Amino acid sequence: MERTQVKTKLWLVNDKDEPIMGGGKVSLLEAIKEEGSLNKACKKVDISYKHAWLLLREIEESVGEPVIIKRRGGKDQGTFLTEKAINLIDEYVTYQNILAQTIYDKTFWEVIGLKISARNQMKGKVLEIEKGDLVTKVKIQIEPATITAVITTEAVEALDIKKNDKVMAIVKATEVMIGKE
């Protein structure tokens, strides 16, 4: 029997639902950011200079503003990203991380496949949220106790978790910790 796998392809779209960029264009922008040169970036991602210009023009047409700045001559010459381009990369990476934390997480598939037993799921109410740069602590009141879940800040923002929200706490046995007073 063949084993099946899940694959996803992510791309950003503008407000008209037109594609802005996917993984290939993100790789090009990241290479420009790292190399400071369009020519070196093209070699790094193995595309022609002409093709790179076409991709950059497509991104700029989709977002309605420049994504690179070219400086000629002097010690500061090169190709650099605009703030818009850096924000697009950050947005793409954020969504890619959220995808990785759900689609590629076996727990996600267990949840939608209803393989998690009822005893692993507890309904509760969010009491407090302590946001950090990378992880956030979410205190959940589950009668008669309160539990704290530590999840990524990106996940909290993607799920739009707020105080007093009704949530479902799902306990994964591999991540249950025991403490002693």
C-alpha positions as CSV (number, residue, x, y, z in Angstrom):
1,M,0.0,0.0,0.0
2,E,1.3,3.4,-1.0
3,R,1.9,6.0,1.8
4,T,0.2,9.3,1.1
5,Q,1.7,12.7,1.9
6,V,0.3,16.2,2.2
7,K,1.9,19.0,0.2
8,T,0.8,22.6,0.1
9,K,1.8,25.6,-2.0
10,L,1.5,29.0,-0.5
11,W,1.3,32.4,-2.3
12,L,0.3,35.9,-1.2
13,V,-2.5,37.6,-3.2
14,N,-3.5,41.2,-3.4
15,D,-7.0,42.7,-2.5
16,K,-8.2,41.7,-6.0
17,D,-7.2,38.1,-5.3
18,E,-4.4,38.3,-7.9
19,P,-1.2,36.5,-7.0
20,I,1.7,38.6,-5.7
21,M,4.3,35.9,-5.0
22,G,4.9,32.4,-3.9
23,G,8.0,30.5,-2.9
24,G,10.1,31.2,-6.0
25,K,9.7,35.0,-5.9
26,V,10.3,35.0,-2.1
27,S,13.5,33.1,-2.7
28,L,14.6,35.7,-5.2
29,L,13.8,38.6,-2.8
30,E,15.6,36.8,0.0
31,A,18.7,36.3,-2.2
32,I,18.7,40.0,-3.2
33,K,18.5,40.9,0.5
34,E,21.4,38.6,1.3
35,E,23.6,39.4,-1.7
36,G,22.9,43.1,-2.2
37,S,23.2,42.4,-6.0
38,L,20.6,41.2,-8.5
39,N,23.2,39.5,-10.5
40,K,24.5,37.5,-7.5
41,A,20.9,36.7,-6.4
42,C,20.1,35.3,-9.9
43,K,23.1,32.9,-9.6
44,K,22.1,31.9,-6.1
45,V,18.5,31.0,-7.1
46,D,19.6,29.7,-10.6
47,I,17.5,32.0,-12.8
48,S,18.4,34.4,-15.6
49,Y,18.8,38.1,-15.0
50,K,16.0,38.8,-17.5
51,H,13.7,36.3,-15.8
52,A,14.4,37.9,-12.4
53,W,13.5,41.4,-13.8
54,L,10.2,39.9,-15.1
55,L,9.4,38.4,-11.7
56,L,10.2,41.7,-9.9
57,R,8.0,43.6,-12.3
58,E,5.2,41.2,-11.7
59,I,5.5,41.7,-7.9
60,E,5.6,45.5,-8.3
61,E,2.5,45.5,-10.6
62,S,0.6,43.3,-8.0
63,V,1.4,45.5,-5.1
64,G,1.5,48.9,-6.9
65,E,4.9,50.0,-5.6
66,P,8.6,49.2,-6.0
67,V,10.2,46.3,-4.2
68,I,13.8,47.0,-5.1
69,I,16.1,50.0,-5.1
70,K,19.1,50.0,-7.5
71,R,22.1,52.2,-6.6
72,R,24.8,52.7,-9.2
73,G,28.4,53.8,-8.5
74,G,30.3,54.3,-5.3
75,K,30.8,52.0,-2.4
76,D,27.1,51.8,-1.7
77,Q,26.1,50.4,-5.1
78,G,23.9,47.4,-5.5
79,T,20.3,46.2,-5.4
80,F,18.4,46.5,-2.2
81,L,14.9,45.7,-1.0
82,T,12.3,48.3,-0.2
83,E,10.4,48.2,3.1
84,K,7.4,46.8,1.2
85,A,9.5,43.9,-0.1
86,I,10.8,43.1,3.4
87,N,7.3,43.2,4.7
88,L,6.1,40.8,2.0
89,I,8.9,38.3,2.9
90,D,8.0,38.6,6.6
91,E,4.3,38.0,5.8
92,Y,5.0,35.0,3.6
93,V,7.3,33.5,6.2
94,T,4.7,34.0,8.9
95,Y,2.0,32.2,6.9
96,Q,4.5,29.5,6.0
97,N,5.3,28.9,9.7
98,I,1.5,28.7,10.5
99,L,1.1,26.2,7.7
100,A,4.0,24.1,9.0
101,Q,2.5,24.2,12.5
102,T,-0.9,22.9,11.3
103,I,-0.8,21.1,8.0
104,Y,2.5,19.3,8.7
105,D,1.6,18.5,12.4
106,K,0.3,15.0,12.8
107,T,-2.0,16.4,15.7
108,F,-3.8,18.6,13.1
109,W,-4.7,15.5,11.1
110,E,-5.7,13.6,14.2
111,V,-8.1,16.5,15.1
112,I,-9.8,16.7,11.7
113,G,-9.8,12.9,11.5
114,L,-11.5,12.8,14.9
115,K,-8.9,10.4,16.1
116,I,-8.3,12.3,19.4
117,S,-10.4,10.9,22.2
118,A,-12.8,13.1,24.1
119,R,-10.7,12.9,27.2
120,N,-7.9,14.8,25.5
121,Q,-10.2,17.7,24.7
122,M,-11.4,20.2,27.3
123,K,-13.6,23.2,26.7
124,G,-12.6,26.3,28.6
125,K,-12.4,30.1,28.6
126,V,-9.3,32.2,28.1
127,L,-8.4,34.0,31.4
128,E,-5.1,35.7,30.5
129,I,-2.7,36.0,27.6
130,E,1.0,36.7,28.1
131,K,2.5,37.5,24.7
132,G,6.2,37.0,24.0
133,D,8.3,37.5,20.9
134,L,8.1,33.9,19.9
135,V,5.9,32.1,22.4
136,T,2.8,33.1,24.2
137,K,1.3,31.7,27.5
138,V,-2.5,31.3,27.3
139,K,-4.2,30.6,30.7
140,I,-7.5,28.7,30.2
141,Q,-10.1,28.1,32.8
142,I,-11.3,24.6,32.7
143,E,-13.6,23.8,35.6
144,P,-12.5,23.1,38.3
145,A,-8.9,24.1,37.3
146,T,-6.8,26.5,35.2
147,I,-4.2,25.3,32.7
148,T,-1.6,27.2,30.8
149,A,-0.8,26.4,27.2
150,V,2.5,27.6,25.7
151,I,2.0,28.1,21.9
152,T,3.7,30.3,19.3
153,T,2.8,34.0,19.2
154,E,2.0,33.6,15.5
155,A,-0.5,30.9,16.3
156,V,-2.2,33.1,18.9
157,E,-2.4,35.9,16.3
158,A,-3.6,33.6,13.5
159,L,-6.3,32.2,15.7
160,D,-7.1,35.7,17.0
161,I,-7.2,34.5,20.6
162,K,-8.5,37.1,23.1
163,K,-9.4,37.2,26.7
164,N,-12.8,35.6,27.5
165,D,-12.8,33.6,24.2
166,K,-14.2,30.1,24.4
167,V,-11.5,27.7,23.3
168,M,-10.8,24.0,23.1
169,A,-7.7,22.8,24.9
170,I,-6.3,19.6,23.3
171,V,-3.7,17.8,25.4
172,K,-1.0,15.9,23.6
173,A,0.5,13.3,25.9
174,T,4.0,13.9,24.6
175,E,3.8,17.5,25.9
176,V,2.2,17.0,29.3
177,M,4.7,18.1,32.0
178,I,4.5,17.2,35.7
179,G,5.5,19.5,38.5
180,K,5.7,19.1,42.3
181,E,5.0,21.7,44.8
